[in-house]
């Protein structure tokens, strides 16, 4: 059962997928249509999942499920991964690259770079502890709503500033 993401409670489990660049209008339309169909029919052991999705900043796909209504099982999670893999293939995008770091640039644009490049930006002083980063490790909607966009010093990214300060 598809539910608007903003109507789902904070305890909902989430998965975040990040594109390496801003998605085009056409890509966002394809992704939205696929996610709409998927979340409308998503089931675990024949029972509907209370699920929703969102696209943020033309770059992030958020998939959420309220497991107090019906728990997502291994097979249902696998189905969602298959959906993302199919989107990757049809759009020629890597949506599962966990070595991509997204942050807000000085002019407030959302930028994605490889982790090694991010480390270099830290060392060069182009990214600092107050730079807003996207913490894709958040695991539920409550964390997403409060701790997804955070200063680098308050996320797992903070470890890269330790070597610069020493």
N, C-alpha and C positions, 0 to 999 in steps of 0.2 A: 504494500500500500504506500503510495507516494504521499509524503507530507512535506509542506514547505519547511525548509531548514530552520527558519526563524521561529517556527512553531514547535520544534522539537526541544525537549528538556535538556538541561546541562549534562545529565549523566549519560547521554547517548554516546556510544562508541563511534569513533571516526577514523577515516583513512584519508590522508592528504597525498595528492599526486601533483607534481609540479612540472610544468613545461619549461624547457630551457630558454624560451623567448615568449614574448607576448603572442597570444593566439589571434589569428585573423577572425573577422566577423564570421566567415564561412565555417572555420574550424569550431568556433564556439557554438554555432547553430547545430552542427553535426553532433558535437559532444552533448549539448543540452538535450537534443532529441533522443540520443542513445541512452542517456542517464534517466530521462523521463520514462522511457519504455522499460528500462531495466528495473528502476525502483518501483514502478507500478506493479510489476510481476514478480519481484524478488521474493523467494520463499526459502524456508528451511524446513525440511521434512514435511513438505506439503502445506505448511502454514505460512501465511503472509507475514513478511517482515514490515514493521512500521519504520519506514526509511525515507530519507530525503537526500538531496544533493545541493551543491552550490558551486558556482564559478566565481572566483574572486580575482580582481586585478588582472583580468584577461590572461591569467597564468596558472592559477591553482584550481584543482578539482577537489571538492570535499564531498565525501560520501559518508552518510551517518545512518545509524540504526539504533532504535530504542530496544535494548535487549531485556528490558523489564516486561515488554509486551510479548516478544518472542526472541529467543536467543539465536544469534547467527551461528551456524554450525560450520565445520570445516569445509563442507561441500558448498555452502552458500557463500562463504568468503572466497573460495576458489572461483566460483562463478563471477564474483566482482572483479577478481584479478584477471580472469579471462576477458571480461569486458574491456578493461583498461588495456590489456595486451592487444586486443583487436583494434581499439582506437589508435594505439601506437602504430600499428601496421598500416591501417587505412590512411592515417594522417602523416605518416612518416615522421613521427615525433617520439622522443624518449621521455615518457612520463614517470618512469620508475628509477631514474638516476639519483640515488641517494647522496652522490658526491657533488650535487649542485647546491649552492648556497644562494638564497635570495635575500636581498636587503634593499633598503631605500637609499638611493643616492642623495647627494647634497641637494639636488633640485627636486627631490621627492619622487623620483621615478623608481619603479620596482625593477631591479636588475638581478640577473642570475649569472653566476660564474662558477667555475669548477672550484672545489675546495682548495686546491693548491694556489689558484689565482687569488682566492679570498685571503689566504695566509699572506701572500705577497702584498696585497692591498693593506693589510694590517701593518706589516713591516714598513711599508712606505708611508704610513700615516694617512692614507686615503680613506681608510675605514677605522673608526675608533670605538671606544666602549659605549658611546651614546648613539652610535649608528643603529637604526631600527632594523632588526633582522626578523626573519620569519622562522619560527621554531616549529618545524613540521613534525617534531616528536611528541607534540601534545596528543593525548589519547582519547579525550572526550570533548563534547561541545562546550562544557564549562571552561575547560582549559583553553580551548580554541578562542572562545569569546574574550578571555582575560589575559592569556599568556602566549598567544600566537605571534603577535607583533610586539616585540619587546626590545629594549636596548641590548646590544650585544653583551654587555657586562652581566646581564641577568639571564643569559641563556647558555646552552652548551658551547656556544661560540667563544665564551669568555676565556677558555683555555689558550686561545691563540694570542691573547694580549699579555699573558704571563711572561713569555720569552722576550717580548718587546720591552717590558718594564725592567727586566733584569739586566 
